[in-house]
Amino acid sequence: MGLLQRRRLPAEMCGNGGRCAARFAATRRITGREMSFETIAGILHASVRGRRVKLQMTRPGGLKVDRSLTLSGKKFSYSFLDTGVPHAVLFVTDVSRADVMGVGRGIRRHKAFAPRGTNVNFVQPVGDSLMVRTYERGSRERRWRAERGRSPAGSWRRSAVSWRRR
């Protein structure tokens, strides 16, 4: 599966794009309901059942916890995880008030993530759930509950809980 970002640059993968491609291939009978396809990030596996598509994301890697960077004189704490696409995860107290465009753009281009850049997830734990807003490096837009955003935030949370229990 080839994916181009808004500026026509290749992207490693996209969870939503992968699900759409899988459903399209299954409904057009290009493939069966179970399939695998190659992306820059690796081989993804999908299963289509009616309108529901299950996509096995690439295995997360490169977990870096409790990092910090300075942006315009302000220090930000973050964790990093690559889910096939790099993500900086910032935990915030109120995701609706996060400066997704300003801070997201600054972190996306920060030298710590050069040359690829990174998506930036602003995450607020709410009970057993996570509210996520994402600055996506390719589209330069903010998104609520982006699938890629939930994946790194959830993976980080599971890793941190697992690590603390050791």
CNS distance restraints for C-alpha pairs under 8 A (distance, minus, plus):
assign (resid   1 and name CA) (resid  18 and name CA) 7.68 0.50 0.50
assign (resid   1 and name CA) (resid  21 and name CA) 7.82 0.50 0.50
assign (resid   1 and name CA) (resid  37 and name CA) 6.43 0.50 0.50
assign (resid   1 and name CA) (resid  38 and name CA) 5.84 0.50 0.50
assign (resid   1 and name CA) (resid  39 and name CA) 5.33 0.50 0.50
assign (resid   2 and name CA) (resid  10 and name CA) 7.39 0.50 0.50
assign (resid   2 and name CA) (resid  11 and name CA) 7.89 0.50 0.50
assign (resid   2 and name CA) (resid  39 and name CA) 6.58 0.50 0.50
assign (resid   2 and name CA) (resid  40 and name CA) 7.94 0.50 0.50
assign (resid   3 and name CA) (resid  10 and name CA) 5.80 0.50 0.50
assign (resid   3 and name CA) (resid  11 and name CA) 5.55 0.50 0.50
assign (resid   3 and name CA) (resid  12 and name CA) 7.38 0.50 0.50
assign (resid   3 and name CA) (resid  13 and name CA) 6.69 0.50 0.50
assign (resid   3 and name CA) (resid  14 and name CA) 7.64 0.50 0.50
assign (resid   3 and name CA) (resid  17 and name CA) 7.97 0.50 0.50
assign (resid   4 and name CA) (resid   8 and name CA) 5.01 0.50 0.50
assign (resid   4 and name CA) (resid   9 and name CA) 5.30 0.50 0.50
assign (resid   4 and name CA) (resid  10 and name CA) 4.52 0.50 0.50
assign (resid   4 and name CA) (resid  11 and name CA) 5.66 0.50 0.50
assign (resid   5 and name CA) (resid   9 and name CA) 5.28 0.50 0.50
assign (resid   5 and name CA) (resid  10 and name CA) 6.09 0.50 0.50
assign (resid   5 and name CA) (resid  11 and name CA) 5.99 0.50 0.50
assign (resid   5 and name CA) (resid 138 and name CA) 5.03 0.50 0.50
assign (resid   5 and name CA) (resid 139 and name CA) 6.35 0.50 0.50
assign (resid   6 and name CA) (resid 138 and name CA) 5.98 0.50 0.50
assign (resid   6 and name CA) (resid 139 and name CA) 5.30 0.50 0.50
assign (resid   7 and name CA) (resid 138 and name CA) 7.14 0.50 0.50
assign (resid   7 and name CA) (resid 139 and name CA) 7.77 0.50 0.50
assign (resid  11 and name CA) (resid  40 and name CA) 7.43 0.50 0.50
assign (resid  11 and name CA) (resid 138 and name CA) 7.62 0.50 0.50
assign (resid  12 and name CA) (resid  39 and name CA) 6.42 0.50 0.50
assign (resid  12 and name CA) (resid  40 and name CA) 4.62 0.50 0.50
assign (resid  12 and name CA) (resid  41 and name CA) 4.98 0.50 0.50
assign (resid  12 and name CA) (resid  84 and name CA) 6.29 0.50 0.50
assign (resid  12 and name CA) (resid  85 and name CA) 6.12 0.50 0.50
assign (resid  13 and name CA) (resid  17 and name CA) 7.76 0.50 0.50
assign (resid  13 and name CA) (resid  18 and name CA) 7.50 0.50 0.50
assign (resid  13 and name CA) (resid  39 and name CA) 6.03 0.50 0.50
assign (resid  13 and name CA) (resid  40 and name CA) 6.55 0.50 0.50
assign (resid  13 and name CA) (resid  41 and name CA) 6.03 0.50 0.50
assign (resid  13 and name CA) (resid  84 and name CA) 6.44 0.50 0.50
assign (resid  13 and name CA) (resid  85 and name CA) 6.71 0.50 0.50
assign (resid  14 and name CA) (resid  18 and name CA) 5.92 0.50 0.50
assign (resid  14 and name CA) (resid 148 and name CA) 7.31 0.50 0.50
assign (resid  15 and name CA) (resid  19 and name CA) 6.31 0.50 0.50
assign (resid  15 and name CA) (resid  55 and name CA) 7.37 0.50 0.50
assign (resid  15 and name CA) (resid  57 and name CA) 7.11 0.50 0.50
assign (resid  15 and name CA) (resid 147 and name CA) 6.45 0.50 0.50
assign (resid  15 and name CA) (resid 148 and name CA) 6.35 0.50 0.50
assign (resid  16 and name CA) (resid  20 and name CA) 6.25 0.50 0.50
assign (resid  16 and name CA) (resid 147 and name CA) 6.91 0.50 0.50
assign (resid  17 and name CA) (resid  21 and name CA) 6.09 0.50 0.50
assign (resid  18 and name CA) (resid  22 and name CA) 6.10 0.50 0.50
assign (resid  18 and name CA) (resid  55 and name CA) 7.30 0.50 0.50
assign (resid  19 and name CA) (resid  23 and name CA) 6.16 0.50 0.50
assign (resid  19 and name CA) (resid  46 and name CA) 7.38 0.50 0.50
assign (resid  19 and name CA) (resid  53 and name CA) 5.89 0.50 0.50
assign (resid  19 and name CA) (resid  54 and name CA) 7.23 0.50 0.50
assign (resid  19 and name CA) (resid  55 and name CA) 6.34 0.50 0.50
assign (resid  20 and name CA) (resid  24 and name CA) 6.05 0.50 0.50
assign (resid  21 and name CA) (resid  25 and name CA) 6.11 0.50 0.50
assign (resid  22 and name CA) (resid  26 and name CA) 6.17 0.50 0.50
assign (resid  22 and name CA) (resid  35 and name CA) 7.48 0.50 0.50
assign (resid  22 and name CA) (resid  46 and name CA) 6.46 0.50 0.50
assign (resid  22 and name CA) (resid  47 and name CA) 7.68 0.50 0.50
assign (resid  22 and name CA) (resid  48 and name CA) 7.11 0.50 0.50
assign (resid  22 and name CA) (resid  53 and name CA) 7.42 0.50 0.50
assign (resid  23 and name CA) (resid  27 and name CA) 5.97 0.50 0.50
assign (resid  23 and name CA) (resid  48 and name CA) 6.23 0.50 0.50
assign (resid  23 and name CA) (resid  51 and name CA) 7.52 0.50 0.50
assign (resid  23 and name CA) (resid  53 and name CA) 6.68 0.50 0.50
assign (resid  24 and name CA) (resid  28 and name CA) 6.02 0.50 0.50
assign (resid  25 and name CA) (resid  29 and name CA) 5.99 0.50 0.50
assign (resid  25 and name CA) (resid  30 and name CA) 4.89 0.50 0.50
assign (resid  25 and name CA) (resid  31 and name CA) 5.73 0.50 0.50
assign (resid  25 and name CA) (resid  32 and name CA) 7.91 0.50 0.50
assign (resid  26 and name CA) (resid  30 and name CA) 6.07 0.50 0.50
assign (resid  26 and name CA) (resid  31 and name CA) 5.42 0.50 0.50
assign (resid  26 and name CA) (resid  32 and name CA) 5.61 0.50 0.50
assign (resid  26 and name CA) (resid  33 and name CA) 5.55 0.50 0.50
assign (resid  26 and name CA) (resid  48 and name CA) 6.95 0.50 0.50
assign (resid  31 and name CA) (resid  35 and name CA) 6.91 0.50 0.50
assign (resid  33 and name CA) (resid  46 and name CA) 7.95 0.50 0.50
assign (resid  33 and name CA) (resid  47 and name CA) 5.60 0.50 0.50
assign (resid  33 and name CA) (resid  48 and name CA) 4.92 0.50 0.50
assign (resid  33 and name CA) (resid  49 and name CA) 6.98 0.50 0.50
assign (resid  34 and name CA) (resid  45 and name CA) 7.59 0.50 0.50
assign (resid  34 and name CA) (resid  46 and name CA) 5.88 0.50 0.50
assign (resid  34 and name CA) (resid  47 and name CA) 4.57 0.50 0.50
assign (resid  34 and name CA) (resid  48 and name CA) 6.53 0.50 0.50
assign (resid  35 and name CA) (resid  45 and name CA) 5.77 0.50 0.50
assign (resid  35 and name CA) (resid  46 and name CA) 5.35 0.50 0.50
assign (resid  35 and name CA) (resid  47 and name CA) 6.51 0.50 0.50
assign (resid  36 and name CA) (resid  43 and name CA) 6.54 0.50 0.50
assign (resid  36 and name CA) (resid  44 and name CA) 5.50 0.50 0.50
assign (resid  36 and name CA) (resid  45 and name CA) 4.30 0.50 0.50
assign (resid  36 and name CA) (resid  46 and name CA) 6.16 0.50 0.50
assign (resid  37 and name CA) (resid  43 and name CA) 5.54 0.50 0.50
assign (resid  37 and name CA) (resid  44 and name CA) 5.48 0.50 0.50
assign (resid  37 and name CA) (resid  45 and name CA) 6.60 0.50 0.50
assign (resid  38 and name CA) (resid  42 and name CA) 5.79 0.50 0.50
assign (resid  38 and name CA) (resid  43 and name CA) 4.35 0.50 0.50
assign (resid  38 and name CA) (resid  44 and name CA) 6.27 0.50 0.50
assign (resid  39 and name CA) (resid  43 and name CA) 5.94 0.50 0.50
assign (resid  39 and name CA) (resid  44 and name CA) 7.24 0.50 0.50
assign (resid  41 and name CA) (resid  58 and name CA) 7.06 0.50 0.50
assign (resid  41 and name CA) (resid  84 and name CA) 4.83 0.50 0.50
assign (resid  41 and name CA) (resid  85 and name CA) 7.45 0.50 0.50
assign (resid  42 and name CA) (resid  58 and name CA) 6.74 0.50 0.50
assign (resid  42 and name CA) (resid  84 and name CA) 7.63 0.50 0.50
assign (resid  43 and name CA) (resid  58 and name CA) 7.46 0.50 0.50
assign (resid  44 and name CA) (resid  55 and name CA) 7.11 0.50 0.50
assign (resid  44 and name CA) (resid  56 and name CA) 5.99 0.50 0.50
assign (resid  44 and name CA) (resid  57 and name CA) 6.24 0.50 0.50
assign (resid  44 and name CA) (resid  58 and name CA) 6.58 0.50 0.50
assign (resid  45 and name CA) (resid  55 and name CA) 5.93 0.50 0.50
assign (resid  45 and name CA) (resid  56 and name CA) 5.30 0.50 0.50
assign (resid  45 and name CA) (resid  57 and name CA) 7.67 0.50 0.50
assign (resid  46 and name CA) (resid  53 and name CA) 6.86 0.50 0.50
assign (resid  46 and name CA) (resid  54 and name CA) 5.56 0.50 0.50
assign (resid  46 and name CA) (resid  55 and name CA) 4.45 0.50 0.50
assign (resid  46 and name CA) (resid  56 and name CA) 6.20 0.50 0.50
assign (resid  47 and name CA) (resid  53 and name CA) 5.71 0.50 0.50
assign (resid  47 and name CA) (resid  54 and name CA) 5.15 0.50 0.50
assign (resid  47 and name CA) (resid  55 and name CA) 6.59 0.50 0.50
assign (resid  48 and name CA) (resid  52 and name CA) 5.92 0.50 0.50
assign (resid  48 and name CA) (resid  53 and name CA) 4.51 0.50 0.50
assign (resid  48 and name CA) (resid  54 and name CA) 6.46 0.50 0.50
assign (resid  49 and name CA) (resid  53 and name CA) 6.27 0.50 0.50
assign (resid  57 and name CA) (resid  83 and name CA) 7.38 0.50 0.50
assign (resid  57 and name CA) (resid  84 and name CA) 7.95 0.50 0.50
assign (resid  58 and name CA) (resid  83 and name CA) 5.98 0.50 0.50
assign (resid  58 and name CA) (resid  84 and name CA) 5.83 0.50 0.50
assign (resid  59 and name CA) (resid  83 and name CA) 6.33 0.50 0.50
assign (resid  59 and name CA) (resid  84 and name CA) 7.58 0.50 0.50
assign (resid  60 and name CA) (resid  81 and name CA) 6.61 0.50 0.50
assign (resid  60 and name CA) (resid  82 and name CA) 5.52 0.50 0.50
assign (resid  60 and name CA) (resid  83 and name CA) 4.39 0.50 0.50
assign (resid  60 and name CA) (resid  84 and name CA) 7.03 0.50 0.50
assign (resid  60 and name CA) (resid 152 and name CA) 7.58 0.50 0.50
assign (resid  60 and name CA) (resid 155 and name CA) 7.50 0.50 0.50
assign (resid  61 and name CA) (resid  81 and name CA) 6.07 0.50 0.50
assign (resid  61 and name CA) (resid  82 and name CA) 5.25 0.50 0.50
assign (resid  61 and name CA) (resid  83 and name CA) 6.55 0.50 0.50
assign (resid  62 and name CA) (resid  80 and name CA) 7.18 0.50 0.50
assign (resid  62 and name CA) (resid  81 and name CA) 5.52 0.50 0.50
assign (resid  62 and name CA) (resid  82 and name CA) 5.84 0.50 0.50
assign (resid  63 and name CA) (resid  79 and name CA) 7.36 0.50 0.50
assign (resid  63 and name CA) (resid  80 and name CA) 5.54 0.50 0.50
assign (resid  63 and name CA) (resid  81 and name CA) 4.65 0.50 0.50
assign (resid  63 and name CA) (resid  82 and name CA) 7.17 0.50 0.50
assign (resid  63 and name CA) (resid 156 and name CA) 7.63 0.50 0.50
assign (resid  64 and name CA) (resid  79 and name CA) 5.49 0.50 0.50
assign (resid  64 and name CA) (resid  80 and name CA) 4.97 0.50 0.50
assign (resid  64 and name CA) (resid  81 and name CA) 6.65 0.50 0.50
assign (resid  65 and name CA) (resid  78 and name CA) 7.09 0.50 0.50
assign (resid  65 and name CA) (resid  79 and name CA) 4.46 0.50 0.50
assign (resid  65 and name CA) (resid  80 and name CA) 6.50 0.50 0.50
assign (resid  66 and name CA) (resid  77 and name CA) 6.39 0.50 0.50
assign (resid  66 and name CA) (resid  78 and name CA) 5.89 0.50 0.50
assign (resid  66 and name CA) (resid  79 and name CA) 5.54 0.50 0.50
assign (resid  67 and name CA) (resid  77 and name CA) 5.66 0.50 0.50
assign (resid  67 and name CA) (resid  78 and name CA) 5.30 0.50 0.50
assign (resid  67 and name CA) (resid  79 and name CA) 5.82 0.50 0.50
assign (resid  67 and name CA) (resid  80 and name CA) 8.00 0.50 0.50
assign (resid  68 and name CA) (resid  75 and name CA) 6.67 0.50 0.50
assign (resid  68 and name CA) (resid  76 and name CA) 5.43 0.50 0.50
assign (resid  68 and name CA) (resid  77 and name CA) 4.34 0.50 0.50
assign (resid  68 and name CA) (resid  78 and name CA) 5.89 0.50 0.50
assign (resid  69 and name CA) (resid  75 and name CA) 5.68 0.50 0.50
assign (resid  69 and name CA) (resid  76 and name CA) 5.46 0.50 0.50
assign (resid  69 and name CA) (resid  77 and name CA) 6.73 0.50 0.50
assign (resid  69 and name CA) (resid 112 and name CA) 7.84 0.50 0.50
assign (resid  70 and name CA) (resid  74 and name CA) 5.32 0.50 0.50
assign (resid  70 and name CA) (resid  75 and name CA) 4.36 0.50 0.50
assign (resid  70 and name CA) (resid  76 and name CA) 6.14 0.50 0.50
assign (resid  71 and name CA) (resid  75 and name CA) 6.40 0.50 0.50
assign (resid  71 and name CA) (resid  76 and name CA) 7.44 0.50 0.50
assign (resid  71 and name CA) (resid 103 and name CA) 7.95 0.50 0.50
assign (resid  71 and name CA) (resid 106 and name CA) 6.82 0.50 0.50
assign (resid  71 and name CA) (resid 107 and name CA) 7.31 0.50 0.50
assign (resid  71 and name CA) (resid 110 and name CA) 7.94 0.50 0.50
assign (resid  76 and name CA) (resid  90 and name CA) 7.86 0.50 0.50
assign (resid  77 and name CA) (resid  90 and name CA) 6.53 0.50 0.50
assign (resid  78 and name CA) (resid  88 and name CA) 6.21 0.50 0.50
assign (resid  78 and name CA) (resid  89 and name CA) 5.39 0.50 0.50
assign (resid  78 and name CA) (resid  90 and name CA) 4.70 0.50 0.50
assign (resid  78 and name CA) (resid  91 and name CA) 7.25 0.50 0.50
assign (resid  79 and name CA) (resid  88 and name CA) 5.77 0.50 0.50
assign (resid  79 and name CA) (resid  89 and name CA) 5.14 0.50 0.50
assign (resid  79 and name CA) (resid  90 and name CA) 6.70 0.50 0.50
assign (resid  79 and name CA) (resid 156 and name CA) 7.81 0.50 0.50
assign (resid  80 and name CA) (resid  86 and name CA) 7.46 0.50 0.50
assign (resid  80 and name CA) (resid  87 and name CA) 5.72 0.50 0.50
assign (resid  80 and name CA) (resid  88 and name CA) 4.58 0.50 0.50
assign (resid  80 and name CA) (resid  89 and name CA) 5.97 0.50 0.50
assign (resid  81 and name CA) (resid  86 and name CA) 6.13 0.50 0.50
assign (resid  81 and name CA) (resid  87 and name CA) 5.41 0.50 0.50
assign (resid  81 and name CA) (resid  88 and name CA) 6.68 0.50 0.50
assign (resid  81 and name CA) (resid  89 and name CA) 7.74 0.50 0.50
assign (resid  81 and name CA) (resid 152 and name CA) 6.02 0.50 0.50
assign (resid  81 and name CA) (resid 156 and name CA) 7.27 0.50 0.50
assign (resid  82 and name CA) (resid  86 and name CA) 4.24 0.50 0.50
assign (resid  82 and name CA) (resid  87 and name CA) 5.88 0.50 0.50
assign (resid  82 and name CA) (resid 152 and name CA) 7.33 0.50 0.50
assign (resid  83 and name CA) (resid  87 and name CA) 7.58 0.50 0.50
assign (resid  83 and name CA) (resid 148 and name CA) 7.68 0.50 0.50
assign (resid  83 and name CA) (resid 151 and name CA) 7.36 0.50 0.50
assign (resid  83 and name CA) (resid 152 and name CA) 6.43 0.50 0.50
assign (resid  85 and name CA) (resid 118 and name CA) 7.58 0.50 0.50
assign (resid  85 and name CA) (resid 119 and name CA) 7.64 0.50 0.50
assign (resid  86 and name CA) (resid 117 and name CA) 7.62 0.50 0.50
assign (resid  86 and name CA) (resid 118 and name CA) 5.02 0.50 0.50
assign (resid  86 and name CA) (resid 119 and name CA) 6.09 0.50 0.50
assign (resid  87 and name CA) (resid 118 and name CA) 5.32 0.50 0.50
assign (resid  87 and name CA) (resid 119 and name CA) 4.67 0.50 0.50
assign (resid  87 and name CA) (resid 120 and name CA) 5.60 0.50 0.50
assign (resid  87 and name CA) (resid 121 and name CA) 6.79 0.50 0.50
assign (resid  87 and name CA) (resid 149 and name CA) 7.65 0.50 0.50
assign (resid  87 and name CA) (resid 152 and name CA) 6.77 0.50 0.50
assign (resid  88 and name CA) (resid 118 and name CA) 6.45 0.50 0.50
assign (resid  88 and name CA) (resid 119 and name CA) 6.21 0.50 0.50
assign (resid  88 and name CA) (resid 120 and name CA) 4.82 0.50 0.50
assign (resid  88 and name CA) (resid 121 and name CA) 6.10 0.50 0.50
assign (resid  89 and name CA) (resid 120 and name CA) 6.05 0.50 0.50
assign (resid  89 and name CA) (resid 121 and name CA) 4.76 0.50 0.50
assign (resid  89 and name CA) (resid 122 and name CA) 6.20 0.50 0.50
assign (resid  89 and name CA) (resid 123 and name CA) 6.96 0.50 0.50
assign (resid  89 and name CA) (resid 152 and name CA) 7.45 0.50 0.50
assign (resid  89 and name CA) (resid 153 and name CA) 6.44 0.50 0.50
assign (resid  90 and name CA) (resid 120 and name CA) 7.47 0.50 0.50
assign (resid  90 and name CA) (resid 121 and name CA) 6.03 0.50 0.50
assign (resid  90 and name CA) (resid 122 and name CA) 4.98 0.50 0.50
assign (resid  90 and name CA) (resid 123 and name CA) 6.01 0.50 0.50
assign (resid  91 and name CA) (resid 122 and name CA) 5.90 0.50 0.50
assign (resid  91 and name CA) (resid 123 and name CA) 4.71 0.50 0.50
assign (resid  91 and name CA) (resid 124 and name CA) 5.82 0.50 0.50
assign (resid  91 and name CA) (resid 125 and name CA) 7.84 0.50 0.50
assign (resid  92 and name CA) (resid  98 and name CA) 7.44 0.50 0.50
assign (resid  92 and name CA) (resid 122 and name CA) 6.38 0.50 0.50
assign (resid  92 and name CA) (resid 123 and name CA) 5.81 0.50 0.50
assign (resid  92 and name CA) (resid 124 and name CA) 5.34 0.50 0.50
assign (resid  93 and name CA) (resid 124 and name CA) 5.88 0.50 0.50
assign (resid  94 and name CA) (resid  98 and name CA) 6.70 0.50 0.50
assign (resid  94 and name CA) (resid 124 and name CA) 6.27 0.50 0.50
assign (resid  95 and name CA) (resid 122 and name CA) 6.29 0.50 0.50
assign (resid  95 and name CA) (resid 123 and name CA) 6.31 0.50 0.50
assign (resid  95 and name CA) (resid 124 and name CA) 5.65 0.50 0.50
assign (resid  95 and name CA) (resid 131 and name CA) 6.90 0.50 0.50
assign (resid  95 and name CA) (resid 132 and name CA) 6.97 0.50 0.50
assign (resid  95 and name CA) (resid 133 and name CA) 6.82 0.50 0.50
assign (resid  98 and name CA) (resid 122 and name CA) 7.07 0.50 0.50
assign (resid  99 and name CA) (resid 103 and name CA) 5.60 0.50 0.50
assign (resid  99 and name CA) (resid 104 and name CA) 7.19 0.50 0.50
assign (resid 100 and name CA) (resid 104 and name CA) 4.95 0.50 0.50
assign (resid 100 and name CA) (resid 105 and name CA) 7.67 0.50 0.50
assign (resid 100 and name CA) (resid 122 and name CA) 7.36 0.50 0.50
assign (resid 100 and name CA) (resid 133 and name CA) 7.23 0.50 0.50
assign (resid 100 and name CA) (resid 134 and name CA) 6.99 0.50 0.50
assign (resid 100 and name CA) (resid 135 and name CA) 6.04 0.50 0.50
assign (resid 100 and name CA) (resid 142 and name CA) 6.36 0.50 0.50
assign (resid 101 and name CA) (resid 105 and name CA) 5.73 0.50 0.50
assign (resid 101 and name CA) (resid 135 and name CA) 6.63 0.50 0.50
assign (resid 101 and name CA) (resid 141 and name CA) 7.26 0.50 0.50
assign (resid 101 and name CA) (resid 142 and name CA) 6.61 0.50 0.50
assign (resid 102 and name CA) (resid 106 and name CA) 6.32 0.50 0.50
assign (resid 103 and name CA) (resid 107 and name CA) 6.08 0.50 0.50
assign (resid 104 and name CA) (resid 108 and name CA) 5.89 0.50 0.50
assign (resid 104 and name CA) (resid 119 and name CA) 7.78 0.50 0.50
assign (resid 104 and name CA) (resid 120 and name CA) 5.62 0.50 0.50
assign (resid 104 and name CA) (resid 134 and name CA) 7.86 0.50 0.50
assign (resid 104 and name CA) (resid 135 and name CA) 5.35 0.50 0.50
assign (resid 105 and name CA) (resid 109 and name CA) 6.42 0.50 0.50
assign (resid 105 and name CA) (resid 135 and name CA) 7.13 0.50 0.50
assign (resid 105 and name CA) (resid 137 and name CA) 7.82 0.50 0.50
assign (resid 105 and name CA) (resid 140 and name CA) 7.50 0.50 0.50
assign (resid 106 and name CA) (resid 110 and name CA) 6.08 0.50 0.50
assign (resid 107 and name CA) (resid 118 and name CA) 7.60 0.50 0.50
assign (resid 107 and name CA) (resid 120 and name CA) 7.09 0.50 0.50
assign (resid 108 and name CA) (resid 113 and name CA) 7.11 0.50 0.50
assign (resid 108 and name CA) (resid 117 and name CA) 5.09 0.50 0.50
assign (resid 108 and name CA) (resid 118 and name CA) 4.85 0.50 0.50
assign (resid 108 and name CA) (resid 119 and name CA) 6.12 0.50 0.50
assign (resid 108 and name CA) (resid 120 and name CA) 6.52 0.50 0.50
assign (resid 108 and name CA) (resid 137 and name CA) 6.34 0.50 0.50
assign (resid 109 and name CA) (resid 113 and name CA) 6.86 0.50 0.50
assign (resid 109 and name CA) (resid 114 and name CA) 7.02 0.50 0.50
assign (resid 109 and name CA) (resid 117 and name CA) 5.48 0.50 0.50
assign (resid 109 and name CA) (resid 118 and name CA) 7.46 0.50 0.50
assign (resid 110 and name CA) (resid 114 and name CA) 6.77 0.50 0.50
assign (resid 110 and name CA) (resid 117 and name CA) 7.28 0.50 0.50
assign (resid 111 and name CA) (resid 115 and name CA) 7.62 0.50 0.50
assign (resid 113 and name CA) (resid 117 and name CA) 4.85 0.50 0.50
assign (resid 113 and name CA) (resid 118 and name CA) 6.20 0.50 0.50
assign (resid 117 and name CA) (resid 137 and name CA) 6.83 0.50 0.50
assign (resid 118 and name CA) (resid 136 and name CA) 7.69 0.50 0.50
assign (resid 118 and name CA) (resid 137 and name CA) 5.99 0.50 0.50
assign (resid 119 and name CA) (resid 134 and name CA) 6.94 0.50 0.50
assign (resid 119 and name CA) (resid 135 and name CA) 5.72 0.50 0.50
assign (resid 119 and name CA) (resid 136 and name CA) 4.78 0.50 0.50
assign (resid 119 and name CA) (resid 137 and name CA) 5.13 0.50 0.50
assign (resid 120 and name CA) (resid 134 and name CA) 5.58 0.50 0.50
assign (resid 120 and name CA) (resid 135 and name CA) 5.08 0.50 0.50
assign (resid 120 and name CA) (resid 136 and name CA) 6.66 0.50 0.50
assign (resid 120 and name CA) (resid 137 and name CA) 7.88 0.50 0.50
assign (resid 121 and name CA) (resid 132 and name CA) 6.42 0.50 0.50
assign (resid 121 and name CA) (resid 133 and name CA) 5.81 0.50 0.50
assign (resid 121 and name CA) (resid 134 and name CA) 4.47 0.50 0.50
assign (resid 121 and name CA) (resid 135 and name CA) 6.51 0.50 0.50
assign (resid 121 and name CA) (resid 149 and name CA) 5.78 0.50 0.50
assign (resid 121 and name CA) (resid 153 and name CA) 7.49 0.50 0.50
assign (resid 122 and name CA) (resid 132 and name CA) 5.65 0.50 0.50
assign (resid 122 and name CA) (resid 133 and name CA) 5.22 0.50 0.50
assign (resid 122 and name CA) (resid 134 and name CA) 6.17 0.50 0.50
assign (resid 123 and name CA) (resid 130 and name CA) 6.41 0.50 0.50
assign (resid 123 and name CA) (resid 131 and name CA) 5.68 0.50 0.50
assign (resid 123 and name CA) (resid 132 and name CA) 4.64 0.50 0.50
assign (resid 123 and name CA) (resid 133 and name CA) 6.69 0.50 0.50
assign (resid 123 and name CA) (resid 153 and name CA) 7.07 0.50 0.50
assign (resid 124 and name CA) (resid 130 and name CA) 5.66 0.50 0.50
assign (resid 124 and name CA) (resid 131 and name CA) 5.09 0.50 0.50
assign (resid 124 and name CA) (resid 132 and name CA) 6.54 0.50 0.50
assign (resid 125 and name CA) (resid 129 and name CA) 5.97 0.50 0.50
assign (resid 125 and name CA) (resid 130 and name CA) 4.56 0.50 0.50
assign (resid 125 and name CA) (resid 131 and name CA) 6.33 0.50 0.50
assign (resid 126 and name CA) (resid 130 and name CA) 5.70 0.50 0.50
assign (resid 126 and name CA) (resid 131 and name CA) 6.88 0.50 0.50
assign (resid 130 and name CA) (resid 150 and name CA) 7.67 0.50 0.50
assign (resid 130 and name CA) (resid 153 and name CA) 7.83 0.50 0.50
assign (resid 130 and name CA) (resid 154 and name CA) 7.79 0.50 0.50
assign (resid 131 and name CA) (resid 144 and name CA) 7.96 0.50 0.50
assign (resid 131 and name CA) (resid 145 and name CA) 6.63 0.50 0.50
assign (resid 132 and name CA) (resid 144 and name CA) 5.95 0.50 0.50
assign (resid 132 and name CA) (resid 145 and name CA) 4.84 0.50 0.50
assign (resid 132 and name CA) (resid 146 and name CA) 7.23 0.50 0.50
assign (resid 132 and name CA) (resid 149 and name CA) 6.54 0.50 0.50
assign (resid 132 and name CA) (resid 150 and name CA) 6.64 0.50 0.50
assign (resid 133 and name CA) (resid 142 and name CA) 6.57 0.50 0.50
assign (resid 133 and name CA) (resid 143 and name CA) 5.43 0.50 0.50
assign (resid 133 and name CA) (resid 144 and name CA) 4.48 0.50 0.50
assign (resid 133 and name CA) (resid 145 and name CA) 5.75 0.50 0.50
assign (resid 133 and name CA) (resid 146 and name CA) 7.10 0.50 0.50
assign (resid 133 and name CA) (resid 149 and name CA) 7.35 0.50 0.50
assign (resid 134 and name CA) (resid 141 and name CA) 7.87 0.50 0.50
assign (resid 134 and name CA) (resid 142 and name CA) 5.25 0.50 0.50
assign (resid 134 and name CA) (resid 143 and name CA) 5.07 0.50 0.50
assign (resid 134 and name CA) (resid 144 and name CA) 6.45 0.50 0.50
assign (resid 134 and name CA) (resid 145 and name CA) 7.32 0.50 0.50
assign (resid 134 and name CA) (resid 146 and name CA) 6.55 0.50 0.50
assign (resid 134 and name CA) (resid 149 and name CA) 6.10 0.50 0.50
assign (resid 135 and name CA) (resid 140 and name CA) 6.38 0.50 0.50
assign (resid 135 and name CA) (resid 141 and name CA) 5.63 0.50 0.50
assign (resid 135 and name CA) (resid 142 and name CA) 4.55 0.50 0.50
assign (resid 135 and name CA) (resid 143 and name CA) 6.63 0.50 0.50
assign (resid 136 and name CA) (resid 140 and name CA) 5.33 0.50 0.50
assign (resid 136 and name CA) (resid 141 and name CA) 5.76 0.50 0.50
assign (resid 136 and name CA) (resid 142 and name CA) 6.50 0.50 0.50
assign (resid 136 and name CA) (resid 143 and name CA) 7.69 0.50 0.50
assign (resid 137 and name CA) (resid 141 and name CA) 7.80 0.50 0.50
assign (resid 145 and name CA) (resid 149 and name CA) 6.49 0.50 0.50
assign (resid 145 and name CA) (resid 150 and name CA) 6.41 0.50 0.50
assign (resid 146 and name CA) (resid 150 and name CA) 6.28 0.50 0.50
assign (resid 147 and name CA) (resid 151 and name CA) 6.22 0.50 0.50
assign (resid 148 and name CA) (resid 152 and name CA) 6.68 0.50 0.50
assign (resid 149 and name CA) (resid 153 and name CA) 6.26 0.50 0.50
assign (resid 150 and name CA) (resid 154 and name CA) 5.74 0.50 0.50
assign (resid 151 and name CA) (resid 155 and name CA) 5.93 0.50 0.50
assign (resid 152 and name CA) (resid 156 and name CA) 5.87 0.50 0.50
assign (resid 153 and name CA) (resid 157 and name CA) 6.17 0.50 0.50
assign (resid 154 and name CA) (resid 158 and name CA) 6.18 0.50 0.50
assign (resid 155 and name CA) (resid 159 and name CA) 6.07 0.50 0.50
assign (resid 156 and name CA) (resid 160 and name CA) 6.00 0.50 0.50
assign (resid 157 and name CA) (resid 161 and name CA) 6.11 0.50 0.50
assign (resid 158 and name CA) (resid 162 and name CA) 5.99 0.50 0.50
assign (resid 159 and name CA) (resid 163 and name CA) 5.94 0.50 0.50
assign (resid 160 and name CA) (resid 164 and name CA) 6.11 0.50 0.50
assign (resid 161 and name CA) (resid 165 and name CA) 6.34 0.50 0.50
assign (resid 162 and name CA) (resid 166 and name CA) 6.77 0.50 0.50
